[in-house]
Amino acid sequence: MNDTETPLEAIYEFPLSTDSTITEFIADVNGKKIVGKLQEKQKAINKYDDALASGHEAMLGEVNGATKKVFKISVGNLGPKETAKISITMATELPTSKEETLLVLPASMFPARSVELVIDATITLSQEIKSVLCRTFSGVKESMFLVYPF
């Protein structure tokens, strides 16, 4: 939520593992659904900048950096008291052993400042699972979700 009296640009960086990809990117700005469309990077950046310069709300999602380990989300011209809800669908391969599959969510996913962040994870596995154990390790720089197969 923009709790200021002027429009602002909200930026969030979502870490990616080297074997993951974003398959869907949706923003809900005050009930208005905006679905991301794949475009050439510079063309998308130009359209985003043009929309902001014209006073329109806009969003941009881009893989950032040479390592391609960060998905940067920008929501521009978010008006006073407006809220933006971002949904990202990601596909990735999870490391497995005979006893467990491990999904690690780095601490860098969680903003340092006080904002509402809801993670709704749907995990599709190629085998049934016996139980799911979710843990947050205080003092450690990551939160872990352990999934145990049958």
N, C-alpha and C positions, 0 to 999 in steps of 0.2 A: 504494500500500500504506500502510495505517495502521501506522506503526512506533512508535506510542505505546502506552501501557498502558490507555488509555481510549477509548471511542467518540468519533469526531469527525465534523464536517461538512466534506466536501471540496467546494470551489467552483472551477469553471473557467469562464472567459469566452472564448467563441469568436467572433472578429470575423466579421461578415457584410457582404457588399457590398450596396448598395441594391437590386440586382436579383436577390438570391438568397433562397431559402427552405429551411427544414429540412423534409424529407419523411419522415424516420424517425429515431427516437431510441431506442437500446437500451442497457441497462446489463447487464453480467455481473458479479454480485457473488459471488465464490467459487463459480462454476459455476451460480449461479441467474440465469436470464435474465429480465429485466424489460423489457417493451416499453412505451414511452411511448404514452399515449392523449391525443388532443386534447380539452381541456376549457376552459371559460371560465376566464380567468386567476385571478380571485380565488377561485373554487371550488377550483382546483388548489392554490393557495398554502395555503388553509385545510386541505385534506386532507393536504398535506405536513407542515404544522405540527402537526396532530393526530397524525399517525403518529409524528413525532419525540417529542412530549410523552408518547406511550404507550410509548416505548422501542423502536419498530419502525424497521427500516431503510426508507428511502424515497428517491426521486429526484424531481427537479423540473427541467424544462427550460423556460425562458421567454425570450422576446425582451425585452430589457431596454432601457429608455430611450426617449425620445421619437423619436430618430432611427432606432430599430429596426435598429441596426448591430451589436448584440451578442446572442449566444445564451448565456445564463447557465445553467450546469449545476450543480446541487447534489445531492450524495449525502450524506444525513444518517444519523447513527448507524452509521457504518462502524466495525465493531468492531476491537479490537486484532488486528494481524497479518492483517487482511482486505484483499483487493485488489478494486478496481473497475475494470472495463474498459468504457469508454464508446464506443459506435459512433454516429456521426451520418451520415445521408445528406442531402446538400444538392444542390439543383438551382440552376444559375445559367447565365447566358449569358456566354460569354467574348468579350472583344474580339478581333476578327480584322482582318487586313489580307490583301493578296494573298499574302503570304509566310509569315505566322505567326499562330498563336493563342497568347495569353498568359494563363497562370494565375499569379497572384501570391499567395503565402501570406505575410501580414504577420508580422513578427518577434513581434508581440504574441501570436501563437498559441502561441509556445514559452515555457513557464514559465521564470522566472528561477531558481527553485530547482531542485535536482536531483531530477527525477522522470522516470520512463520515459514517453515520449510517442512513440507509433507512429502515423504517418500512412500509411494505406493508401488511395491515391486510385485510383479507377476513373473514367476519363474516357470518356464516350461522345460521339463526334463525328458530325456529319452527312456527313463525308467521310473518306476513308482518310488515314492519315498516313505520311509518309516516314520520319521519325525523331523521337525525343524527346530533348531536351537538358535536363538538370537541373543547375542551378547554385545554389550558396550564395555570396552575396557577403559576405565578411568585412568588418566595419566599416560595412556598409550595413544599414539597419533592415528588410530584407525578404529572403526567399528566393524565387527565381523558378524557375518551371518553364516552359520554352518548348516549344511543340509546333509542328512544321513540317508543313504539309500537302503532299501530292503536288503 
